[in-house]
Amino acid sequence: MKKLMVILGLTMALASTQAVASATIATVNGMKITEADADKALNTLTKGQKKWSTLPADARKQLIQMMAPSKLVLAKAKKSLSTKERDAAVSSFWMQKSMANIKITDKEAKSAYNKMKKNLKATKSTQKLPAFDVAKNSIKMQLAQEKVVAKLMKSAKIKIK
C-alpha cells in the first residue's frame, strides 16, 4: 500500500509539473501562449539564463509583447494564404533550413567557378563572369541547393504512367 501511495504521489507530482509547464500565461486574440512557449523564447533570447517563473511582471509583459507579433502573423497567414502559397512557403523554409546544414568549402566553390568560366569560353559567350570573391557566396548557395536536391532525388521513387 505504501509503495502504491509513493507511486501515486510521484505520478501526481509529475502531472502537476507538466500542467504548470503548459499553463496558459497569456492570449493574443484568443490564441494561447503557454509557459513552455515563453521558456522556449527565453532560452533563445537569454541563452538559457532566464525562465518565465523567475521574470518580474514588467519583463513578463515585455516578453509577451515580443511574442505577440509572431502569433498575429501566423494567424493572418493561415487565413489569407492559399494552400498552394502555404506549401510554397513551407517548401522554401525547409530548403533554406536544409541548405544551412550543408557545408561547401571554398575549394568546391572555386572548382565550380572555374567550370563555369570554362563553359563560358567553350560557348564563346560574351557574358562576363564576376570575380570569384564576388560570386563565391552565390556559388556556395547554388552548390548547397544542388546537394539537397540530389539527396532527395536519390531516394525518390518516380513512376511515369
KEDO-180685 format. One record per atom (N, C-alpha, C, O, CB): residue number from 1; chain; atom name; x, y negated, z negated. Coordinates in steps of 0.1 Angstrom, whole numbers. Atoms other than C-alpha are relative to their C-alpha. Last residue first. Glycine has a CB too. Example, Ala and Ser with C-alpha at 12.3 -4.5 7.8 and 13.67 -1.06 7.14 Angstrom:
BEGIN
R    k  c   a      u      v      w
R    2  A   N     -9     11      0
R    2  A  CA    137     11    -71
R    2  A   C     -8    -11     -8
R    2  A   O     -3    -22     -9
R    2  A  CB      4     -5     14
R    1  A   N      9     12      0
R    1  A  CA    123     45    -78
R    1  A   C      9    -12      0
R    1  A   O     19    -12     -7
R    1  A  CB    -10      0    -12
This chain:
BEGIN
R    k  c   a      u      v      w
R  161  A   N     10     -9     -6
R  161  A  CA     25    -63    665
R  161  A   C     -5     -5     13
R  161  A   O    -14      0     19
R  161  A  CB    -13      0    -10
R  160  A   N      6      7    -11
R  160  A  CA     58    -77    652
R  160  A   C    -10     10      6
R  160  A   O     -7     21      9
R  160  A  CB     10     -5     10
R  159  A   N      7     -9     -9
R  159  A  CA     69    -64    618
R  159  A   C     -7     -8     10
R  159  A   O    -16    -17      7
R  159  A  CB    -10     10     -7
R  158  A   N      8      6    -11
R  158  A  CA     94    -82    597
R  158  A   C     -5     10      9
R  158  A   O      2     18     14
R  158  A  CB      9    -11      7
R  157  A   N      5    -11     -8
R  157  A  CA    107    -67    564
R  157  A   C    -10     -6     11
R  157  A   O    -22     -7      8
R  157  A  CB     -7     11     -8
R  156  A   N     13      2     -7
R  156  A  CA    128    -94    549
R  156  A   C     -4     13      8
R  156  A   O      5     19     15
R  156  A  CB      0    -12      9
R  155  A   N      9     -8      7
R  155  A  CA    157    -84    526
R  155  A   C    -14      0      6
R  155  A   O    -23      6      1
R  155  A  CB     -1     -3    -15
R  154  A   N     -6    -13      2
R  154  A  CA    185    -97    548
R  154  A   C    -10     10     -6
R  154  A   O    -11     21     -3
R  154  A  CB     12     -1     -9
R  153  A   N      2     -8    -12
R  153  A  CA    163   -126    559
R  153  A   C      5     14     -1
R  153  A   O      0     23      5
R  153  A  CB      6     -7     12
R  152  A   N     14     -3     -2
R  152  A  CA    161   -140    524
R  152  A   C     -2      9     12
R  152  A   O    -10     19     11
R  152  A  CB     -8    -13      1
R  151  A   N      3     -9     11
R  151  A  CA    199   -138    519
R  151  A   C    -15      5      1
R  151  A   O    -18     16     -1
R  151  A  CB      3     -6    -13
R  150  A   N     -5    -13     -4
R  150  A  CA    204   -154    553
R  150  A   C     -3     11    -10
R  150  A   O     -6     22     -7
R  150  A  CB     16     -1      2
R  149  A   N      8     -6    -11
R  149  A  CA    181   -182    544
R  149  A   C      5     14      4
R  149  A   O     -3     23      6
R  149  A  CB     -1    -10     12
R  148  A   N     13     -3      7
R  148  A  CA    199   -189    511
R  148  A   C     -9      7     10
R  148  A   O    -15     17      7
R  148  A  CB     -6    -13     -5
R  147  A   N     -2    -12      9
R  147  A  CA    233   -187    529
R  147  A   C    -13      4     -6
R  147  A   O    -15     16     -7
R  147  A  CB     11     -4    -10
R  146  A   N     -1    -12     -9
R  146  A  CA    221   -211    557
R  146  A   C      2     13     -8
R  146  A   O     -3     23     -5
R  146  A  CB     12     -2      9
R  145  A   N     13     -3     -5
R  145  A  CA    209   -236    531
R  145  A   C      1     13      9
R  145  A   O     -8     21      8
R  145  A  CB     -6    -12      8
R  144  A   N      7     -6     11
R  144  A  CA    243   -235    514
R  144  A   C    -14      4      4
R  144  A   O    -19     15      1
R  144  A  CB     -1    -10    -12
R  143  A   N     -5    -14      2
R  143  A  CA    260   -240    547
R  143  A   C     -7      7    -11
R  143  A   O    -10     19    -11
R  143  A  CB     15     -1     -3
R  142  A   N      4     -9    -11
R  142  A  CA    238   -270    555
R  142  A   C      5     14     -2
R  142  A   O     -3     23      1
R  142  A  CB      5     -6     14
R  141  A   N     15     -3      2
R  141  A  CA    243   -285    521
R  141  A   C     -5      9     11
R  141  A   O    -13     18      8
R  141  A  CB     -7    -14      0
R  140  A   N      2     -9     11
R  140  A  CA    281   -281    524
R  140  A   C    -14      3     -2
R  140  A   O    -18     15     -5
R  140  A  CB      7     -6    -13
R  139  A   N     -3    -13     -5
R  139  A  CA    280   -297    559
R  139  A   C     -1     10    -11
R  139  A   O     -6     21     -9
R  139  A  CB     15      0      5
R  138  A   N     11     -4     -9
R  138  A  CA    261   -327    546
R  138  A   C      3     14      5
R  138  A   O     -6     23      5
R  138  A  CB     -2     -9     12
R  137  A   N     12     -4      9
R  137  A  CA    286   -330    517
R  137  A   C    -11      5      8
R  137  A   O    -18     14      4
R  137  A  CB     -4    -13     -8
R  136  A   N     -3    -11      8
R  136  A  CA    317   -329    541
R  136  A   C    -13      4     -8
R  136  A   O    -16     16     -8
R  136  A  CB     11     -2    -10
R  135  A   N      9    -10     -3
R  135  A  CA    304   -353    568
R  135  A   C      0     12    -10
R  135  A   O     -9     21    -10
R  135  A  CB      2      6     14
R  134  A   N     13      6     -1
R  134  A  CA    321   -385    556
R  134  A   C    -11     11      1
R  134  A   O    -22     11     -5
R  134  A  CB     -1     -9     12
R  133  A   N      3      6     14
R  133  A  CA    353   -368    544
R  133  A   C    -14     -5      0
R  133  A   O    -21     -5    -10
R  133  A  CB     10    -10     -4
R  132  A   N      4    -11      9
R  132  A  CA    353   -347    577
R  132  A   C     -4     -6    -14
R  132  A   O    -14     -1    -19
R  132  A  CB     12      9     -2
R  131  A   N    -12     -5      7
R  131  A  CA    353   -379    598
R  131  A   C     -5     11    -10
R  131  A   O    -16     10    -15
R  131  A  CB      8    -11     -7
R  130  A   N     -6      9     10
R  130  A  CA    321   -384    619
R  130  A   C     12      7     -7
R  130  A   O     14     19     -5
R  130  A  CB    -10     -3    -11
R  129  A   N      2     -7     13
R  129  A  CA    316   -362    650
R  129  A   C      6    -10    -10
R  129  A   O     18    -14     -8
R  129  A  CB      7     14      0
R  128  A   N    -12      2      9
R  128  A  CA    312   -383    682
R  128  A   C     -3      7    -14
R  128  A   O    -14      4    -19
R  128  A  CB      4    -14     -2
R  127  A   N      3      3     14
R  127  A  CA    287   -372    708
R  127  A   C     13      0     -8
R  127  A   O     21      9     -7
R  127  A  CB    -10     11     -5
R  126  A   N     -5     13      3
R  126  A  CA    300   -374    743
R  126  A   C     -3     -4    -14
R  126  A   O      1    -15    -19
R  126  A  CB     -6    -10     10
R  125  A   N     10     10      5
R  125  A  CA    297   -337    747
R  125  A   C      6    -13     -3
R  125  A   O     18    -14     -6
R  125  A  CB     -7      6    -13
R  124  A   N     -3     13     -5
R  124  A  CA    321   -317    768
R  124  A   C    -10    -11     -3
R  124  A   O    -14    -20      5
R  124  A  CB      1      0     16
R  123  A   N     11      4     -7
R  123  A  CA    304   -285    758
R  123  A   C      2    -14      7
R  123  A   O     -7    -19     14
R  123  A  CB    -12      0     -9
R  122  A   N      3    -10    -10
R  122  A  CA    337   -270    748
R  122  A   C    -12     -4      8
R  122  A   O    -12     -1     20
R  122  A  CB     -3     13     -7
R  121  A   N    -10      1    -11
R  121  A  CA    348   -302    730
R  121  A   C     -4     10     12
R  121  A   O     -3      6     23
R  121  A  CB     14      3     -5
R  120  A   N      2     12     -7
R  120  A  CA    316   -303    710
R  120  A   C      9     -2     12
R  120  A   O      5     -6     22
R  120  A  CB      1    -12    -10
R  119  A   N     12     -2     -8
R  119  A  CA    319   -266    701
R  119  A   C     -3    -13      8
R  119  A   O     -7    -13     20
R  119  A  CB    -12      3     -8
R  118  A   N     -4     -8    -11
R  118  A  CA    355   -272    689
R  118  A   C    -12      2     10
R  118  A   O    -10      1     22
R  118  A  CB      4     14     -5
R  117  A   N     -9      8     -8
R  117  A  CA    344   -300    666
R  117  A   C      4      7     13
R  117  A   O      3      2     24
R  117  A  CB     13     -4     -8
R  116  A   N      9     10     -7
R  116  A  CA    315   -280    653
R  116  A   C      8     -8      9
R  116  A   O      4    -11     21
R  116  A  CB     -7     -9    -11
R  115  A   N      8     -7    -10
R  115  A  CA    339   -251    646
R  115  A   C     -9     -9      7
R  115  A   O    -10     -8     19
R  115  A  CB     -8     11     -8
R  114  A   N     -9     -3    -12
R  114  A  CA    364   -275    629
R  114  A   C     -8      8     11
R  114  A   O     -5      5     23
R  114  A  CB     12      8     -5
R  113  A   N     -3     13     -6
R  113  A  CA    336   -288    606
R  113  A   C      8      3     13
R  113  A   O      5     -3     24
R  113  A  CB      7    -10     -9
R  112  A   N     13      3     -7
R  112  A  CA    325   -252    597
R  112  A   C      2    -13      8
R  112  A   O     -3    -14     20
R  112  A  CB    -12     -1     -9
R  111  A   N      1    -10    -10
R  111  A  CA    361   -244    587
R  111  A   C    -12     -3      9
R  111  A   O    -11     -2     21
R  111  A  CB      0     14     -6
R  110  A   N    -10      5    -10
R  110  A  CA    364   -277    568
R  110  A   C     -1     10     12
R  110  A   O      0      6     23
R  110  A  CB     14      0     -6
R  109  A   N      5     12     -7
R  109  A  CA    332   -268    549
R  109  A   C      9     -4     11
R  109  A   O      4     -8     22
R  109  A  CB     -3    -11    -10
R  108  A   N     11     -5     -8
R  108  A  CA    345   -233    540
R  108  A   C     -6    -12      9
R  108  A   O     -9    -10     20
R  108  A  CB    -11      6     -9
R  107  A   N     -6     -8    -10
R  107  A  CA    378   -248    528
R  107  A   C    -11      5     10
R  107  A   O     -9      5     22
R  107  A  CB      8     12     -6
R  106  A   N     -5     10    -10
R  106  A  CA    360   -275    508
R  106  A   C      5      8     12
R  106  A   O      4      3     24
R  106  A  CB     10    -10     -6
R  105  A   N    -13      6      2
R  105  A  CA    343   -246    490
R  105  A   C      3    -11     11
R  105  A   O     -4    -10     21
R  105  A  CB     11     10     -1
R  104  A   N     -6      0    -13
R  104  A  CA    305   -239    491
R  104  A   C     14     -7     -3
R  104  A   O     14    -19     -8
R  104  A  CB     -8     -7     11
R  103  A   N    -12      8      0
R  103  A  CA    289   -229    458
R  103  A   C      7      1     13
R  103  A   O     10     13     18
R  103  A  CB     10      4    -12
R  102  A   N     -9     -5    -10
R  102  A  CA    253   -217    459
R  102  A   C     12     -9      0
R  102  A   O     11    -22      2
R  102  A  CB     -6      1     15
R  101  A   N     -8    -11      6
R  101  A  CA    233   -223    428
R  101  A   C     10      6      9
R  101  A   O     18     15      6
R  101  A  CB    -10     11     -4
R  100  A   N     -8      5     11
R  100  A  CA    221   -257    439
R  100  A   C      9     11     -7
R  100  A   O     19      8    -13
R  100  A  CB     -8     -7    -11
R   99  A   N    -12      5     -6
R   99  A  CA    209   -241    471
R   99  A   C     10     -6    -10
R   99  A   O     22     -5     -9
R   99  A  CB     -3    -12     10
R   98  A   N     -8    -11     -4
R   98  A  CA    184   -220    452
R   98  A   C     14     -5      6
R   98  A   O     24      1      3
R   98  A  CB     -7      8     10
R   97  A   N     -5     -7     12
R   97  A  CA    170   -250    434
R   97  A   C      9     11      3
R   97  A   O     20     13     -3
R   97  A  CB    -12      5     -8
R   96  A   N    -10      9      6
R   96  A  CA    168   -270    466
R   96  A   C      6      7    -12
R   96  A   O     18      6    -15
R   96  A  CB     -7    -14     -4
R   95  A   N    -12      0     -9
R   95  A  CA    150   -241    484
R   95  A   C     11     -9     -7
R   95  A   O     23     -4     -7
R   95  A  CB     -3     -5     14
R   94  A   N     -7    -13      2
R   94  A  CA    126   -236    455
R   94  A   C     13      0      8
R   94  A   O     23      5      3
R   94  A  CB     -9     12      4
R   93  A   N     -6      0     13
R   93  A  CA    117   -273    455
R   93  A   C      8     13     -2
R   93  A   O     19     12     -8
R   93  A  CB    -11     -2    -11
R   92  A   N    -11     10     -1
R   92  A  CA    111   -273    493
R   92  A   C      8      0    -14
R   92  A   O     20      0    -14
R   92  A  CB     -5    -14      3
R   91  A   N    -11     -6     -8
R   91  A  CA     90   -242    490
R   91  A   C     12     -8      0
R   91  A   O     23     -3     -1
R   91  A  CB     -5      3     15
R   90  A   N     -5    -11      8
R   90  A  CA     69   -257    462
R   90  A   C     12      7      7
R   90  A   O     22     10      1
R   90  A  CB    -11     11     -4
R   89  A   N     -7      6     11
R   89  A  CA     64   -289    481
R   89  A   C      7     11     -9
R   89  A   O     19      9    -13
R   89  A  CB     -9     -8     -9
R   88  A   N    -12      6     -6
R   88  A  CA     55   -270    513
R   88  A   C      8     -6    -11
R   88  A   O     21     -5    -11
R   88  A  CB     -4    -11     10
R   87  A   N     -9    -11     -4
R   87  A  CA     30   -248    494
R   87  A   C     13     -6      5
R   87  A   O     24      0      2
R   87  A  CB     -7      9     10
R   86  A   N     -6     -6     12
R   86  A  CA     15   -279    478
R   86  A   C     10     11      2
R   86  A   O     20     12     -4
R   86  A  CB    -11      5    -10
R   85  A   N    -10     10      5
R   85  A  CA     11   -296    512
R   85  A   C      6      5    -13
R   85  A   O     18      4    -15
R   85  A  CB     -7    -13     -2
R   84  A   N    -11     -1     -9
R   84  A  CA     -6   -264    526
R   84  A   C     11    -10     -4
R   84  A   O     23     -6     -4
R   84  A  CB     -4     -4     15
R   83  A   N     -7    -13      3
R   83  A  CA    -29   -261    497
R   83  A   C     13      0      8
R   83  A   O     23      4      3
R   83  A  CB     -9     12      2
R   82  A   N      6    -13     -5
R   82  A  CA    -39   -297    502
R   82  A   C      8     12     -4
R   82  A   O     20     10     -9
R   82  A  CB     -1     -1     16
R   81  A   N     -8     -8    -10
R   81  A  CA    -26   -324    479
R   81  A   C     -8     12      5
R   81  A   O    -14     19     -3
R   81  A  CB     14      4     -5
R   80  A   N     -1      7    -13
R   80  A  CA    -50   -349    462
R   80  A   C      8      8     11
R   80  A   O      7      4     22
R   80  A  CB      5    -13     -2
R   79  A   N     13      5     -6
R   79  A  CA    -63   -330    432
R   79  A   C      1     -5     14
R   79  A   O     -8     -2     22
R   79  A  CB     -6    -11     -9
R   78  A   N      8    -11     -1
R   78  A  CA    -32   -310    422
R   78  A   C    -13     -3      7
R   78  A   O    -19      4     15
R   78  A  CB     -3      7    -13
R   77  A   N     -5     -8    -11
R   77  A  CA    -10   -340    429
R   77  A   C     -9     12      2
R   77  A   O    -12     16     14
R   77  A  CB     14      5     -3
R   76  A   N      3      7    -12
R   76  A  CA    -31   -362    406
R   76  A   C      4      8     13
R   76  A   O     -3      9     23
R   76  A  CB      7    -14      1
R   75  A   N     14      0     -2
R   75  A  CA    -29   -337    378
R   75  A   C     -5     -6     13
R   75  A   O    -13     -1     20
R   75  A  CB     -8     -7    -12
R   74  A   N      4    -14     -3
R   74  A  CA      8   -332    382
R   74  A   C    -15      1      3
R   74  A   O    -19      7     12
R   74  A  CB      4      9    -11
R   73  A   N     -4     -2    -14
R   73  A  CA     14   -370    384
R   73  A   C     -4     14      4
R   73  A   O     -9     16     15
R   73  A  CB     15     -2      1
R   72  A   N      8      7     -9
R   72  A  CA     -6   -375    352
R   72  A   C      3      2     14
R   72  A   O     -6      4     23
R   72  A  CB      1    -15     -3
R   71  A   N     13     -6      0
R   71  A  CA     12   -348    333
R   71  A   C    -10     -6     10
R   71  A   O    -17      0     17
R   71  A  CB     -6      0    -15
R   70  A   N     -1    -13     -8
R   70  A  CA     45   -361    345
R   70  A   C    -13      8     -1
R   70  A   O    -16     14      9
R   70  A  CB     12      9     -6
R   69  A   N      1      1    -14
R   69  A  CA     35   -396    334
R   69  A   C      1     13      8
R   69  A   O     -5     15     18
R   69  A  CB     11     -9      4
R   68  A   N     13      2     -7
R   68  A  CA     26   -385    299
R   68  A   C      0     -2     15
R   68  A   O     -8      5     22
R   68  A  CB     -6    -13     -6
R   67  A   N      5    -12     -6
R   67  A  CA     59   -371    288
R   67  A   C    -12     -2      8
R   67  A   O    -15      6     17
R   67  A  CB     -2     10    -11
R   66  A   N    -10     -5    -11
R   66  A  CA     77   -404    282
R   66  A   C     -5     12      7
R   66  A   O     -3     14     19
R   66  A  CB     13      2     -6
R   65  A   N      0     10    -11
R   65  A  CA     47   -419    263
R   65  A   C      9      4     12
R   65  A   O      6      2     23
R   65  A  CB      3    -14     -5
R   64  A   N     12     -2     -7
R   64  A  CA     46   -387    242
R   64  A   C     -2     -9     12
R   64  A   O     -7     -5     23
R   64  A  CB    -12     -1     -9
R   63  A   N     -2    -12     -8
R   63  A  CA     83   -392    234
R   63  A   C    -13      4      8
R   63  A   O    -12      7     20
R   63  A  CB      3     12    -10
R   62  A   N     -9      3    -12
R   62  A  CA     77   -428    224
R   62  A   C      2     12      9
R   62  A   O      1     12     21
R   62  A  CB     13     -5     -5
R   61  A   N      8      7     -9
R   61  A  CA     48   -418    201
R   61  A   C      8     -3     13
R   61  A   O      2     -2     24
R   61  A  CB     -5    -13     -6
R   60  A   N      9     -9     -5
R   60  A  CA     69   -392    184
R   60  A   C     -9     -7     11
R   60  A   O    -11     -1     22
R   60  A  CB     -9      6    -11
R   59  A   N     -7     -8    -10
R   59  A  CA     97   -417    180
R   59  A   C     -9     11      7
R   59  A   O     -8     14     19
R   59  A  CB     12      7     -6
R   58  A   N     -3      8    -12
R   58  A  CA     74   -441    163
R   58  A   C      7      7     11
R   58  A   O      4      5     23
R   58  A  CB      8    -12     -4
R   57  A   N     12      3     -8
R   57  A  CA     60   -414    140
R   57  A   C      3     -8     12
R   57  A   O     -3     -5     23
R   57  A  CB    -10     -7     -9
R   56  A   N      9      9      7
R   56  A  CA     94   -401    128
R   56  A   C    -12     -4     10
R   56  A   O    -11     -1     22
R   56  A  CB      8    -13     -4
R   55  A   N      1     13     -5
R   55  A  CA    108   -370    145
R   55  A   C     -9     -9     -8
R   55  A   O    -19     -5    -13
R   55  A  CB     -5      0     14
R   54  A   N     -9      9      7
R   54  A  CA    118   -340    125
R   54  A   C     -1    -14      4
R   54  A   O      5    -23     -1
R   54  A  CB     14      5      1
R   53  A   N      3      0     14
R   53  A  CA     89   -317    135
R   53  A   C      8    -10     -8
R   53  A   O      5    -14    -19
R   53  A  CB      1     14     -6
R   52  A   N     12      8      3
R   52  A  CA     93   -326    171
R   52  A   C     -3     -2    -15
R   52  A   O     -6    -13    -19
R   52  A  CB    -12      7      7
R   51  A   N     13     -8     -1
R   51  A  CA    128   -312    171
R   51  A   C    -11     -9     -3
R   51  A   O    -10    -19    -10
R   51  A  CB      0     12     -9
R   50  A   N     13      4      7
R   50  A  CA    161   -330    176
R   50  A   C    -11      9      3
R   50  A   O    -11     16     13
R   50  A  CB     -4    -15      4
R   49  A   N     -3      6     13
R   49  A  CA    198   -322    184
R   49  A   C    -13     -3     -8
R   49  A   O    -13     -4    -20
R   49  A  CB      7    -13      2
R   48  A   N      3     -9     12
R   48  A  CA    191   -296    211
R   48  A   C      2     -7    -13
R   48  A   O      1      1    -23
R   48  A  CB      9     12      1
R   47  A   N     -9    -11      0
R   47  A  CA    208   -316    239
R   47  A   C     -1      9    -12
R   47  A   O      9     13    -18
R   47  A  CB     15     -5      1
R   46  A   N    -10      1     11
R   46  A  CA    189   -347    229
R   46  A   C     10     11     -1
R   46  A   O     18     12    -10
R   46  A  CB     -7     -1    -13
R   45  A   N     -4     14      2
R   45  A  CA    169   -353    261
R   45  A   C     11     -1    -11
R   45  A   O     20     -9     -9
R   45  A  CB    -12     -7     -5
R   44  A   N     -7      5    -12
R   44  A  CA    168   -316    273
R   44  A   C      5    -14     -3
R   44  A   O     16    -18      0
R   44  A  CB    -10     -1     11
R   43  A   N    -12     -8     -3
R   43  A  CA    160   -302    239
R   43  A   C      8     -5     11
R   43  A   O     20     -6     11
R   43  A  CB     -4     15      2
R   42  A   N    -10      5     10
R   42  A  CA    136   -330    232
R   42  A   C     13      8      2
R   42  A   O     24      2      1
R   42  A  CB     -5      1    -14
R   41  A   N     -4     13     -5
R   41  A  CA    116   -321    263
R   41  A   C     11     -5     -8
R   41  A   O     21    -11     -3
R   41  A  CB    -12    -10      1
R   40  A   N     -7     -3    -12
R   40  A  CA    114   -284    252
R   40  A   C      6    -13      6
R   40  A   O     17    -14     11
R   40  A  CB     -9      7     11
R   39  A   N    -13     -6      4
R   39  A  CA    105   -294    217
R   39  A   C      9      2     12
R   39  A   O     21      1     12
R   39  A  CB     -1     12     -8
R   38  A   N     -8     11      5
R   38  A  CA     77   -316    231
R   38  A   C     14      5     -4
R   38  A   O     24     -2     -1
R   38  A  CB     -7     -6    -12
R   37  A   N     -3      9    -11
R   37  A  CA     63   -288    252
R   37  A   C     10    -11     -4
R   37  A   O     19    -14      2
R   37  A  CB    -13     -6      7
R   36  A   N    -10     -7     -8
R   36  A  CA     65   -264    223
R   36  A   C      5     -8     12
R   36  A   O     17     -9     15
R   36  A  CB     -5     14      4
R   35  A   N    -13      2      7
R   35  A  CA     47   -289    201
R   35  A   C     11      7      8
R   35  A   O     23      2      8
R   35  A  CB     -1      5    -14
R   34  A   N     -3     -8     12
R   34  A  CA     20   -288    227
R   34  A   C     13     -4     -6
R   34  A   O     21    -11     -1
R   34  A  CB     -1     15      3
R   33  A   N    -14      0      1
R   33  A  CA      8   -315    252
R   33  A   C      2      8    -13
R   33  A   O     -3      3    -24
R   33  A  CB      7    -14      0
R   32  A   N     -7     -2     13
R   32  A  CA    -28   -308    262
R   32  A   C     15     -1      2
R   32  A   O     21      3     12
R   32  A  CB     -3     13     -5
R   31  A   N    -10    -10     -2
R   31  A  CA    -45   -324    292
R   31  A   C      8      1    -13
R   31  A   O     13     -9    -18
R   31  A  CB      9     -2     13
R   30  A   N      6    -13      3
R   30  A  CA    -77   -343    282
R   30  A   C     10     12      2
R   30  A   O      7     23     -2
R   30  A  CB    -11      3      8
R   29  A   N     12     -2     -9
R   29  A  CA    -66   -375    300
R   29  A   C     -6     14     -2
R   29  A   O    -10     21      7
R   29  A  CB      3     -2     15
R   28  A   N     -1     11    -10
R   28  A  CA    -33   -372    282
R   28  A   C    -11      3     10
R   28  A   O    -11     13     17
R   28  A  CB     14      0      7
R   27  A   N      7     -3    -13
R   27  A  CA    -36   -351    250
R   27  A   C      2    -12      9
R   27  A   O      3    -24      4
R   27  A  CB    -15      3     -2
R   26  A   N      6     11     -7
R   26  A  CA    -14   -349    220
R   26  A   C     -7      4     12
R   26  A   O     -6     16     16
R   26  A  CB     12    -10      4
R   25  A   N     -4     12      7
R   25  A  CA      1   -326    194
R   25  A   C     -5    -13      6
R   25  A   O     -5    -23      0
R   25  A  CB     15      0     -1
R   24  A   N      1     12     -8
R   24  A  CA    -16   -294    205
R   24  A   C      3    -12     -9
R   24  A   O     -2    -14    -19
R   24  A  CB    -15     -1      6
R   23  A   N     11      9      4
R   23  A  CA     -3   -265    184
R   23  A   C      0    -12      9
R   23  A   O     11    -17     13
R   23  A  CB      2     -4    -15
R   22  A   N      8      3    -12
R   22  A  CA     20   -241    203
R   22  A   C    -12     -9     -3
R   22  A   O    -21    -10      5
R   22  A  CB     -5     13      6
R   21  A   N     -8      4    -12
R   21  A  CA     47   -240    177
R   21  A   C     -7     -3     12
R   21  A   O     -3    -11     20
R   21  A  CB     10     12      3
R   20  A   N     -5     13      2
R   20  A  CA     22   -241    148
R   20  A   C      9     -5     12
R   20  A   O      8    -16     17
R   20  A  CB      9     -1    -13
R   19  A   N     11      9     -2
R   19  A  CA      3   -211    162
R   19  A   C      5    -15     -2
R   19  A   O      0    -24      5
R   19  A  CB    -11      3    -11
R   18  A   N      3      1    -14
R   18  A  CA     35   -192    167
R   18  A   C    -11    -10      2
R   18  A   O    -11    -18     12
R   18  A  CB     -3     13      6
R   17  A   N    -11      8     -6
R   17  A  CA     46   -199    131
R   17  A   C     -3     -2     15
R   17  A   O      0    -13     20
R   17  A  CB     13      8     -2
R   16  A   N      2     14      3
R   16  A  CA     11   -188    119
R   16  A   C     12     -9      5
R   16  A   O     10    -20      9
R   16  A  CB      0     -2    -15
R   15  A   N     11      6     -8
R   15  A  CA     14   -156    138
R   15  A   C     -2    -14     -3
R   15  A   O     -5    -22      6
R   15  A  CB    -13      8     -4
R   14  A   N     -4      1    -14
R   14  A  CA     48   -148    125
R   14  A   C    -11     -7      8
R   14  A   O     -8    -15     16
R   14  A  CB      4     13      5
R   13  A   N    -10     11     -1
R   13  A  CA     38   -155     89
R   13  A   C      4     -2     14
R   13  A   O      5    -14     18
R   13  A  CB     12      4     -9
R   12  A   N      7     13      2
R   12  A  CA      6   -134     93
R   12  A   C     10    -12      1
R   12  A   O      7    -22      7
R   12  A  CB     -7     -1    -14
R   11  A   N      8      2    -12
R   11  A  CA     26   -105    107
R   11  A   C     -7    -13     -1
R   11  A   O     -7    -21      9
R   11  A  CB    -10     11      2
R   10  A   N     -9      4    -11
R   10  A  CA     51   -108     79
R   10  A   C     -7     -3     13
R   10  A   O     -4    -12     20
R   10  A  CB     10     11      2
R    9  A   N     -5     13      3
R    9  A  CA     23   -107     53
R    9  A   C     10     -5     11
R    9  A   O      9    -17     15
R    9  A  CB      7      0    -14
R    8  A   N     11      9     -2
R    8  A  CA      6    -77     69
R    8  A   C      5    -15     -2
R    8  A   O      1    -24      6
R    8  A  CB    -12      3     -9
R    7  A   N      2      1    -15
R    7  A  CA     39    -59     70
R    7  A   C    -11    -10      4
R    7  A   O     -9    -17     13
R    7  A  CB     -3     14      6
R    6  A   N    -12      7     -5
R    6  A  CA     45    -67     33
R    6  A   C     -1     -2     15
R    6  A   O      2    -13     21
R    6  A  CB     13      8     -3
R    5  A   N      2     14      4
R    5  A  CA      9    -57     24
R    5  A   C     12     -9      5
R    5  A   O     10    -20     10
R    5  A  CB     -1     -2    -15
R    4  A   N     10      5     -9
R    4  A  CA     13    -24     43
R    4  A   C     -2    -15     -3
R    4  A   O     -4    -23      7
R    4  A  CB    -13      8     -3
R    3  A   N     -6      1    -13
R    3  A  CA     45    -16     24
R    3  A   C     -9     -7     10
R    3  A   O     -5    -15     18
R    3  A  CB      5     13      5
R    2  A   N     -9     12      1
R    2  A  CA     28    -24     -9
R    2  A   C      7     -2     13
R    2  A   O      8    -14     18
R    2  A  CB     11      3    -11
R    1  A   N      8     12      0
R    1  A  CA      0      0      0
R    1  A   C      9    -13      0
R    1  A   O      6    -22      7
R    1  A  CB     -9      0    -12
